[in-house]
Amino acid sequence: MTGGPAPGGDSNLLTDRPDLYEARFPDPERLAARWAEDVLLRHGAGPRVLDAGCGTGRDAAHLHGLGRRVTGIDVATSMLAYARTHHPGPEYLRADLRDFDLGRTVDAVLCLDSALLYCHGNDELDGFLASCRRHLSPGGLLVAEMRNGAFFLGDSELLDRPVTRTLSDGGVVRTSVTTLWVDRAAQLLCRRRVWTADDGSPPLEQRSAWRLLFPRELCHFLAVAGFEVLELHDGPGPRTEPPWRPGAPAPEGTTADGDRLQPPPPYHLAPPTNGEPLLPPRARARPELPTDPNFSPKEERSA
């Protein structure tokens, strides 16, 4: 998933060049989409799916190939153009996750790769959840996968040192040096990435950030927006180590020690159910609650 616009409106190399994004973050087995389909099947979701922050369209196209009617939205026109050409099938529309209106309802909303966390402020997060609530049919599901803010309470393994990666771009070798730090007052995980290339082009510095949400804080936002949390846990998922694999049993209980929060069943709009484990990526919306009329693309992963 691509992230929202960088502070100050700077461009982002991996958003501007979706082919490089897919080379940098390959998913040849389509684990993210297969994991999402597993969640949707286990919770009986209908065929209409909205991929919020669809990025290059890999996940949306895979779900489309499985017979679902998929709409992908993203704020990055470069990503949408790439998706239409390289991952056709779904309908791709430009929309801002913080406030969108497609004029239709769906059975499930997917928001993977921490795209939700580009909503930095409380009003932006409220706007995203209100938009999801408006678009979900009764009993619809919201499945979100994201970084876990609680992971950074005492663990600095992702913050200890810069991470260097290289990427082949035709005849050019590009090198990125990525540094992460936490802005505690703003509850943001901040990233500075500097790209250099062996073709003599000048260095390119880019900055972005993700909101750090704690599990109970996330549950509160969801409840206020009219969702019931069905599951909340830290994996396994498509971005965990080890990653989720087809046939893996559904997680039981609630754990939030890992870097990612997963939702094998999502948040949904429906009367509370008894005995179901909490998990964040999946919630159901409660019907007949007033909605708040109060971004987007898929996240580049941090390192």
N, C-alpha and C positions, 0 to 999 in steps of 0.2 A: 504494500500500500504506500502510496506517496503521502508525504506530509503536507501540511498547509504551507502557505507562503512563508518564506524565511523572514525574520525580523528585518524591517526596513525595505521589504519587497525584493530582496536579492533572489536571483534565480538559483536553482539547485541542479547540479550536473546530472544526477541520476533521475531527476524528474524531467529535465529537458531532453535527456537521452534514455528513453525507456529500454532500448536494447541493452544499454550498459547496466541499467537496473536489474534486468533479468539475468545478465551475465554475473553480476555481483552477488545476487541472491537467487541462485538457481533452485528450482523445485521440480526436478524431472519426474518425480513420482506423484506430483500433485497432492502431497500430504495435507496441505492446508484445506484444499477443497474436499478431499475425501474425509477428513476429520469433520468438516462442517456438515457434509452429507450424512455422516454417521449420527451426528447430534440431531439433525432434522428428522431422520428416520425414527430414532428412538423416542422422539417426542411427538411423532405423528403430525409433523408440519405439512401444510398443504403445498401445492406446487409453485405458488407465486412467491418469488424471493427477490429482495432488494439487497444488493451488495453495496453497502455504504462505504465509500473509499475504495473503489474497485481497482485503482491503479492500472496496471497493464492488461487487466481482464483475464488473467490466467485462471483464477478461481471461478469467476462468473462463467467463463466458457466451459469449464469442466462440468459445473452443475447443469448448465444448459444441455450438454451432451448426455446427461443422465435423465433428461426429460423434464427438467424444471423450467418454468417461465421466469427468466432472470432479467432484471434491470440493474445495470451498474451505474453508479453516480460517482463523480469525482470533480474536483475543482481544477485539475490540471488538464488543459486542452491537449497538451502533448501526449499525455497518457491515454486520453480518450481516443485520439486519432490512431495511436498505436494499437489500442485494443480493437478498434473496428477493423483494422487491417489484418492483424496477426491472430486475434482471438475472436473471430466473428460468431454470431449467433445471438447473444444477448442484445438488448437495447441499451445503448450507452448514452447518458445524458450528463450535461454539466450542471452541477449543483453544489452548494456549500453545505457541508454537514451541519453547520451551526443553525441553519434555518432553511428548510427546503419544503417544497410543495409540488408533488408530481400529479396531483389531481386524481389519485387512485389509491386503492388499498392493496396490501400484500399479506401473505400468510406468515412471512418471516423476514426479519432484517438481520443481515450479517454485518458485523463490523470487526474485521480481523486486523492483525498486525499493529495494534495500538493506535489505529486511526482515531478512535474516540479521544485519545489523550492529546490530540492537537486542539481540543477545546480547553484552553488554558484557564479561563475564568469560569466562575460559577454560573454566570448568566449564559455563557456559551454552551456549557454542559447541559443546563436546563433547556436551552433552545434545541440542542440535538435530541435529547430524550423526548421533548414535546413533539418534535417533528416525527420521530419514530412512532410515538403513541398515536398520532393522527393517522399515520399510514397503515397501521396494523389492524387487521380485522379482529373481531372478538376472539379471544383465545390465542391471538398471534404471538409469535416468539421473537425475542431479541437475543441474538447470540453474539457476544463480544469477547474478544481475546486481546489481552493487553499486558503491559508491564505492571508489576505489582509494587505499589509504592511502599508497602511494609517491608519489602526485601531490603530497602536501603536504610532501614532504621539502625542496623548494626553491622551490615555487610558492605564492604567497600571494594570487593573483588573487581567490579566493573569500573571502578574509579581510580584504581591504583596507578595506572600508567597508560600512556597513549598506545593505541593499537595501530599497527601499520599493515596495510594490505596492498597488493598489486593486482592490476587488471589489464588484460591485453585488449586493445582497441584497434583492430586491424594491425597496422605496423607500428603502432604507438603503445608504449607501456606507461600506464598511469599508476601513480602511487598515491594512496590516501593515508593521512595520519589523523586519527580520530581521538579526541579527548572528551571525556564526560565529567561533569561535576554537578552537584546539587545546589540549587538556589532554595534554601529551606524556607525563607520568608514567602516566596511565591509558590512553593511546592512544585518546582519544575526540575526535571532532569534535563540539563543543558548539554548541547553537543557543539563542539567546534571541529570542523573537518577541513583539512587543507589538502588540496589536490596538486600534484606536480606531474609533469610528463617529460619523457625523454626527447621530445621534439623541439625543445627550446621555448615552448609557450610559457607565459608567466604563471606563477602559482595562483590558485583560486581558493579563496577562503570562504566557507559557508557555515552558517550557524542555524540551529533549530533547537526545539525544546519540546518535551512532553510533560503534561500534567502528571504529578504523582498522586494517585488516589489510594487511600487505604481501604481495606475491604469493607469495614462497617460504614465508612463515609460513602462508598459507592452504593451500598445497600440503601442508605438514607436517600441519596439522590434518586434512586430507582423507585423507592416507595412513594416519594413526593410526586413523581411523574406518573404514578398509577400502575407501577409494575410490581409483581410478586416475584421474588427471587427464588428460583427452584434449585439452583446449584451455584456454589462458589468455592473454587479450589485452585490449586496451583499445578494441576496436570494429572496425567500426561496430556500434552497438546502438540500441535505441529511445530512449535518453536522451543520445546523443552528438551533437556538432555536427561535421559534418552527420550526421543520423540514418541508420540503416539503411533501405534501401528494398528492396521485393520484387525478386528477381532479382539482388541484389548477390552477388558471388562470396564464398565463405567465406574469411575471413582466413587468411593463411599466416604461419607463424612466431609468435614471441612478442614482443609489445610491451606495455609497461605505463607509458607516459608520460602518458596522458590521465586525466581525472577519474573515468572509470568503468572497471570490469573487466567484460568480457563473456565469454560462453561459447558460441559458435556450436555447438559440441558440448559437452555437459556432462560432469560427473564420473560415472563409471559403475562398477558392481560387476562386474568381469570380469578375465580374465587380461590382462596388459599387451599392448597392441598396438604395433606398430613403425611409426615414421615419422609418427605423428600429432602435429600441433602441440598445444602445451599451451594450455589455456584454462580459466578458472576457473569460469564458470557451468556448464560441463558436465563431469561426471565420471561414471564408471561404478563401481558397487560390486563389489568382488571377492567371489566366492562363498565360502562355507565359512570365513569369518573370524569369530572370536568377536565378538559385538556387546556394546557397553558399555551395561548397563541404566542407564546413568547415571540466538517470541512473535509481538507477533505481527504483526499487520496490515500493510498496505501502507504504505510510507514516504510521508510528505508530503515532497516534495522541498524542498530547503533554502531556496530563495529565492522 
